[in-house]
Amino acid sequence: MATVEKSNPVQRRGYNAVDQYNDLWAPRSDDKVQHNTNSIERKEKYETLVNTYYDLATDFYEWGWGSCFHFAPRRNGESVPASIARHEHYLALKLGLKPGMKVLDVGCGVGGPMMEIARFSGAQVVGINNNGYQVSRGEKHIKAAGLTGLCSFVKGDFMHIPYPDKSFDAIYAIEAICHAPDKVAIYKELFRVLKPGGSFASYEWCLTKSFNFDDPIHRKLKEDIEVGDGLPDIDSTDQVLDALNKAGFNVIESKDLAPPDSVNPIAWYEPFTPNYLSITGIRTTWIGITLTHLTLNALERVGLLTKGTTRTHSVLMRARDGLVVGGQNQSFTPMFYFLVKKD
């Protein structure tokens, strides 16, 4: 990771974004309950929660993950970038995207999937994102890729999309609606801006039917994912389907694509699994994590990295822990796929 740009919001805003983020998880002085029971407050302050999180995490994401911040099942002999592109193409094919269509990317990050899907389909893609730092990064990526004719950003809250009714031919979301404080409300908003006959496809972060709230390991992994990924809460697959129906959508198909199978035998969480025999895998061993932490702390102390960088790394490692455990026991999925239609 290079030194932090002057435009980095953690440095620019003049307050400690790490403290602000952590405050949303800390039990109040008169409240001794665990962090995950503060989800009501986090939902009320979801814009602050999500914006502060991505102010802190975006540089780390781009350094370690490129411009596409999501997971994908992987085939034998397939690289991680190739699997991610194939995962994006799958949504484009399910939606039947083609030139001339106007498509909304909900929670588009820095635009990696948007650019890939636009290149693959020829459709015009508009990405909505409420984080100014990510929008500025994404606009640079689009210009560098020569895709300004097909891709564009709108800075805005996806709970209140700044477009009139029936504006889009199709909509997709890739691991982004997990940040929404109310699933029914956001699905209703997407229903509003989608044209009649149009389709919406998504990969959602969900708790699976295997999740057990009475199991302390399950409760811990849920909290680790929420804290480490800036989520107000995590809904179950059944809750997501119920919310889609309440919003007015007709569910065409749905499936959890996370469990490994004969076609995609390499688990989505494999890049996060410690492996002393690979360059990428060693980063997630205790040795790799410790060395990274010490290096970041040293660079932070001499002013080459923004204050709070080391603590941000600790937050992201907590996310890594929860994701791996949730993936291994299959109580969590980052890719509950569904295709729905507006009749």
C-alpha positions as CSV (number, residue, x, y, z in Angstrom):
1,M,0.0,0.0,0.0
2,A,1.4,3.3,-1.0
3,T,1.5,6.4,1.2
4,V,-2.0,7.9,1.8
5,E,-3.1,10.5,-0.7
6,K,-3.7,14.1,0.5
7,S,-7.3,13.6,-0.6
8,N,-7.8,10.6,1.7
9,P,-10.8,11.6,3.9
10,V,-9.3,10.2,7.1
11,Q,-6.6,12.9,6.8
12,R,-8.7,15.6,5.2
13,R,-11.6,15.8,7.6
14,G,-9.5,16.7,10.7
15,Y,-11.0,14.2,13.1
16,N,-10.1,10.7,14.1
17,A,-12.4,8.6,11.9
18,V,-11.3,5.4,13.7
19,D,-12.6,6.7,17.0
20,Q,-15.9,7.8,15.3
21,Y,-16.3,4.4,13.7
22,N,-15.5,2.5,16.9
23,D,-17.9,4.6,18.9
24,L,-20.8,3.1,16.9
25,W,-19.9,-0.3,18.3
26,A,-19.0,0.5,21.9
27,P,-21.5,-0.3,24.6
28,R,-22.9,2.8,26.4
29,S,-22.0,3.4,30.0
30,D,-25.6,2.4,31.0
31,D,-25.7,-0.5,28.6
32,K,-23.7,-3.7,29.4
33,V,-25.0,-5.7,26.5
34,Q,-22.9,-7.0,23.6
35,H,-22.0,-4.8,20.6
36,N,-24.4,-6.5,18.2
37,T,-27.4,-5.5,20.3
38,N,-26.7,-1.8,19.4
39,S,-27.9,-2.5,15.8
40,I,-30.9,-0.1,16.3
41,E,-28.5,2.8,16.7
42,R,-26.3,1.6,13.9
43,K,-29.3,1.5,11.6
44,E,-30.3,5.0,12.5
45,K,-26.8,6.2,11.8
46,Y,-26.1,3.9,8.8
47,E,-24.9,6.8,6.6
48,T,-22.2,7.7,9.2
49,L,-21.4,4.0,9.8
50,V,-20.9,3.2,6.1
51,N,-19.2,6.4,5.1
52,T,-16.7,6.3,8.0
53,Y,-16.0,2.6,7.3
54,Y,-15.2,3.2,3.6
55,D,-13.2,6.3,4.4
56,L,-11.0,4.0,6.5
57,A,-11.1,0.8,4.4
58,T,-11.0,1.8,0.7
59,D,-7.2,2.2,0.5
60,F,-6.8,-1.2,2.1
61,Y,-9.4,-2.8,-0.3
62,E,-7.7,-1.4,-3.4
63,W,-4.3,-2.5,-2.2
64,G,-5.3,-6.0,-1.4
65,W,-8.4,-6.6,-3.6
66,G,-8.1,-4.3,-6.7
67,S,-11.1,-2.4,-7.8
68,C,-13.7,-5.2,-7.3
69,F,-14.6,-5.5,-3.6
70,H,-16.4,-8.8,-3.6
71,F,-16.0,-12.6,-3.4
72,A,-16.6,-15.4,-6.0
73,P,-16.6,-19.2,-6.1
74,R,-13.5,-20.5,-8.0
75,R,-12.8,-23.3,-10.4
76,N,-9.6,-25.4,-10.4
77,G,-6.8,-23.5,-12.3
78,E,-8.8,-20.3,-12.2
79,S,-7.2,-17.1,-10.9
80,V,-9.0,-14.9,-8.3
81,P,-9.5,-12.0,-10.8
82,A,-10.8,-14.4,-13.4
83,S,-13.3,-15.9,-11.0
84,I,-14.5,-12.4,-9.9
85,A,-15.0,-11.3,-13.6
86,R,-17.0,-14.6,-14.3
87,H,-19.1,-13.9,-11.2
88,E,-19.9,-10.4,-12.6
89,H,-20.7,-11.8,-16.1
90,Y,-23.1,-14.3,-14.5
91,L,-25.3,-11.4,-13.3
92,A,-25.1,-9.6,-16.6
93,L,-26.2,-12.8,-18.4
94,K,-29.1,-13.4,-16.0
95,L,-30.3,-9.9,-16.5
96,G,-30.0,-10.1,-20.3
97,L,-27.9,-6.9,-20.4
98,K,-27.2,-5.6,-23.9
99,P,-26.3,-2.3,-25.7
100,G,-28.9,0.4,-25.3
101,M,-30.0,-0.6,-21.9
102,K,-29.7,1.7,-18.9
103,V,-28.6,-0.2,-15.8
104,L,-28.2,0.8,-12.1
105,D,-25.3,-0.6,-10.0
106,V,-26.4,-0.3,-6.4
107,G,-23.5,0.5,-4.0
108,C,-20.9,0.4,-6.8
109,G,-17.7,0.8,-4.8
110,V,-14.9,2.3,-6.9
111,G,-16.5,0.9,-10.1
112,G,-14.6,-2.3,-10.8
113,P,-17.7,-4.5,-11.4
114,M,-19.4,-1.6,-13.3
115,M,-16.6,-1.3,-15.8
116,E,-16.4,-5.1,-16.3
117,I,-20.1,-5.5,-16.8
118,A,-20.2,-2.5,-19.2
119,R,-17.4,-3.9,-21.3
120,F,-19.0,-7.4,-21.3
121,S,-22.5,-6.4,-22.1
122,G,-22.3,-3.0,-23.9
123,A,-25.0,-1.6,-21.5
124,Q,-24.8,1.8,-20.0
125,V,-24.2,1.5,-16.3
126,V,-24.8,4.1,-13.6
127,G,-23.2,3.5,-10.2
128,I,-24.7,5.0,-7.1
129,N,-22.4,5.4,-4.1
130,N,-22.7,7.8,-1.1
131,N,-19.0,7.8,-0.3
132,G,-17.3,10.7,-1.8
133,Y,-13.8,9.2,-1.6
134,Q,-14.8,6.1,-3.4
135,V,-16.6,8.1,-6.1
136,S,-13.5,10.2,-6.7
137,R,-11.4,7.1,-7.0
138,G,-13.9,5.4,-9.3
139,E,-14.1,8.4,-11.6
140,K,-10.3,8.2,-12.1
141,H,-10.6,4.4,-12.8
142,I,-13.3,5.0,-15.4
143,K,-11.4,7.7,-17.2
144,A,-8.2,5.6,-17.2
145,A,-10.1,2.7,-18.7
146,G,-11.7,4.8,-21.4
147,L,-15.2,3.9,-20.3
148,T,-16.7,7.4,-19.7
149,G,-19.2,6.8,-22.5
150,L,-20.6,3.7,-20.8
151,C,-20.0,4.2,-17.1
152,S,-20.9,7.0,-14.7
153,F,-21.3,7.7,-11.0
154,V,-24.0,9.5,-9.0
155,K,-23.2,10.4,-5.5
156,G,-26.2,9.6,-3.4
157,D,-27.9,7.4,-0.8
158,F,-29.3,4.2,-2.3
159,M,-32.2,4.4,0.2
160,H,-33.2,7.6,-1.6
161,I,-32.1,7.3,-5.3
162,P,-32.0,10.7,-7.1
163,Y,-33.8,9.4,-10.2
164,P,-37.5,9.5,-11.2
165,D,-39.8,6.4,-11.3
166,K,-39.1,3.8,-14.0
167,S,-35.6,5.1,-14.9
168,F,-33.7,1.9,-15.4
169,D,-34.1,-1.2,-17.6
170,A,-32.3,-3.4,-15.1
171,I,-30.7,-3.2,-11.6
172,Y,-27.9,-5.2,-10.0
173,A,-26.1,-5.2,-6.6
174,I,-23.0,-7.0,-5.6
175,E,-22.5,-7.5,-1.9
176,A,-23.6,-3.9,-1.2
177,I,-27.2,-4.0,0.1
178,C,-25.9,-5.5,3.4
179,H,-25.2,-1.9,4.3
180,A,-28.9,-0.9,4.1
181,P,-30.7,-0.4,7.4
182,D,-34.0,-1.6,6.1
183,K,-34.3,-4.3,3.4
184,V,-37.9,-3.7,2.6
185,A,-37.3,0.0,2.2
186,I,-34.4,-0.3,-0.1
187,Y,-36.1,-3.0,-2.3
188,K,-39.1,-0.7,-2.6
189,E,-36.9,2.1,-3.7
190,L,-35.3,-0.2,-6.3
191,F,-38.8,-1.3,-7.4
192,R,-39.7,2.4,-7.9
193,V,-36.8,3.3,-10.2
194,L,-37.1,0.0,-12.2
195,K,-39.2,-0.1,-15.4
196,P,-42.1,-2.5,-15.5
197,G,-40.9,-5.8,-16.9
198,G,-37.4,-5.0,-15.7
199,S,-35.3,-7.4,-13.6
200,F,-33.1,-7.0,-10.5
201,A,-30.3,-9.4,-9.6
202,S,-28.1,-9.4,-6.6
203,Y,-25.5,-11.2,-4.4
204,E,-26.5,-10.6,-0.8
205,W,-24.6,-11.2,2.5
206,C,-26.8,-13.4,4.6
207,L,-27.0,-15.7,7.5
208,T,-27.9,-19.2,6.3
209,K,-30.3,-21.8,7.7
210,S,-27.3,-23.3,9.5
211,F,-26.8,-20.2,11.7
212,N,-27.7,-20.8,15.3
213,F,-28.2,-17.8,17.6
214,D,-27.7,-20.0,20.6
215,D,-24.2,-20.9,19.5
216,P,-21.6,-18.5,20.9
217,I,-19.2,-19.2,17.9
218,H,-22.0,-18.2,15.5
219,R,-22.8,-15.0,17.5
220,K,-19.1,-14.1,17.6
221,L,-18.6,-14.5,13.8
222,K,-21.7,-12.4,13.1
223,E,-20.4,-9.6,15.3
224,D,-16.9,-9.9,13.8
225,I,-18.3,-9.5,10.3
226,E,-20.5,-6.6,11.3
227,V,-17.7,-4.7,13.1
228,G,-15.1,-5.5,10.4
229,D,-17.3,-4.7,7.4
230,G,-19.4,-1.7,8.6
231,L,-22.8,-3.5,8.7
232,P,-25.7,-2.4,10.9
233,D,-27.0,-6.0,11.0
234,I,-27.0,-9.2,8.9
235,D,-30.3,-10.7,7.7
236,S,-31.1,-14.3,7.0
237,T,-31.8,-15.6,3.5
238,D,-35.5,-16.0,4.4
239,Q,-35.7,-12.4,5.6
240,V,-34.3,-11.2,2.3
241,L,-36.8,-13.2,0.3
242,D,-39.6,-12.0,2.5
243,A,-38.5,-8.4,2.0
244,L,-38.4,-8.8,-1.8
245,N,-41.9,-10.0,-1.8
246,K,-43.1,-7.2,0.5
247,A,-41.5,-4.7,-1.9
248,G,-43.6,-6.0,-4.8
249,F,-41.0,-8.1,-6.7
250,N,-41.7,-11.5,-8.2
251,V,-38.9,-13.9,-7.2
252,I,-37.8,-15.8,-10.3
253,E,-35.0,-17.8,-8.7
254,S,-32.7,-17.8,-5.7
255,K,-29.7,-19.9,-4.6
256,D,-26.8,-19.8,-2.2
257,L,-23.8,-19.9,-4.5
258,A,-21.2,-20.1,-1.7
259,P,-20.9,-23.8,-0.8
260,P,-18.2,-25.4,-2.9
261,D,-19.3,-28.0,-5.4
262,S,-17.8,-30.1,-8.3
263,V,-17.9,-27.1,-10.7
264,N,-16.5,-24.5,-8.2
265,P,-14.5,-26.6,-5.7
266,I,-12.4,-23.7,-4.3
267,A,-14.2,-21.9,-1.5
268,W,-14.8,-18.1,-1.8
269,Y,-12.9,-17.5,1.5
270,E,-9.8,-19.3,0.3
271,P,-7.8,-16.1,-0.3
272,F,-8.3,-15.3,3.4
273,T,-7.2,-18.7,4.6
274,P,-3.6,-18.8,6.0
275,N,-1.1,-20.5,3.8
276,Y,2.6,-20.5,4.4
277,L,3.3,-21.8,0.9
278,S,1.9,-18.9,-1.1
279,I,2.7,-15.2,-1.2
280,T,-0.9,-14.1,-0.8
281,G,-1.7,-16.8,1.7
282,I,1.2,-15.9,4.0
283,R,-0.3,-12.4,4.5
284,T,-3.1,-14.0,6.5
285,T,-0.9,-16.2,8.7
286,W,-0.2,-14.9,12.2
287,I,3.4,-14.1,11.0
288,G,2.1,-12.1,8.0
289,I,-0.5,-10.2,10.0
290,T,2.0,-9.4,12.7
291,L,4.6,-8.1,10.2
292,T,2.0,-6.0,8.4
293,H,0.7,-4.6,11.7
294,L,4.3,-3.7,12.8
295,T,5.1,-2.2,9.4
296,L,2.0,0.0,9.3
297,N,2.6,1.1,12.9
298,A,6.1,2.2,12.0
299,L,5.1,4.0,8.9
300,E,2.3,5.7,10.8
301,R,4.7,6.9,13.5
302,V,7.0,8.6,11.0
303,G,4.1,10.2,9.2
304,L,4.1,8.2,6.0
305,L,0.6,6.8,6.7
306,T,-2.4,8.5,8.2
307,K,-3.0,8.2,11.9
308,G,-5.4,5.4,12.5
309,T,-4.2,3.1,9.7
310,T,-2.9,0.4,12.0
311,R,-6.2,0.3,14.0
312,T,-8.1,0.1,10.7
313,H,-6.0,-2.9,9.8
314,S,-7.0,-4.5,13.1
315,V,-10.7,-3.9,12.3
316,L,-10.3,-5.5,8.8
317,M,-8.5,-8.6,10.4
318,R,-11.5,-9.0,12.6
319,A,-13.7,-9.1,9.5
320,R,-11.4,-11.7,8.0
321,D,-11.8,-13.9,11.1
322,G,-15.5,-13.8,11.0
323,L,-15.8,-14.4,7.3
324,V,-13.5,-17.5,7.3
325,V,-15.3,-19.1,10.3
326,G,-18.7,-18.3,8.7
327,G,-17.6,-19.7,5.4
328,Q,-16.1,-22.9,6.9
329,N,-19.2,-23.7,9.0
330,Q,-21.5,-22.4,6.2
331,S,-23.6,-20.3,8.6
332,F,-22.8,-17.2,6.5
333,T,-22.9,-16.5,2.8
334,P,-21.7,-13.5,0.9
335,M,-23.4,-14.6,-2.3
336,F,-27.0,-15.4,-1.8
337,Y,-28.1,-14.9,-5.4
338,F,-31.5,-14.0,-6.5
339,L,-33.2,-12.8,-9.7
340,V,-36.5,-10.9,-9.3
341,K,-38.8,-9.1,-11.7
342,K,-41.1,-6.1,-11.6
343,D,-44.3,-7.2,-13.4
